[in-house]
Amino acid sequence: MKKRGFPDLTADNVRGLVVIGKSSDMTKREIVKLGSLNAEVRSKYEVKTFDQILLDNKSTLANLKAMVK
C-alpha cells in the first residue's frame, strides 16, 4: 500500500507557534516570564503576542523595501 501525506512528519520534527493577546495588556513580569518560556521551548514552539507578529512583519516589509531600492 502506498503511503500518503507526510510520512516523515512527527511531533519531534515540527515547530509550532502559539499566538496570544497583546503585549500592551501584559505586565512586565508576564513579559519576562514569556521570554523565559520561549527560551526553554525554542526548539518545539514559540509563544508570541499579536503585537510581536505585527512588528516582525513590519520589519520584514521594511527590509524587503530596502532591498528593492
Secondary structure by P-SEA (a helix, b strand, c coil): cccccccccccccbbbbbbbcccccccaaaaaaaaaaaaaaccccccccaaaaaaaaaaaaaaaaaaac
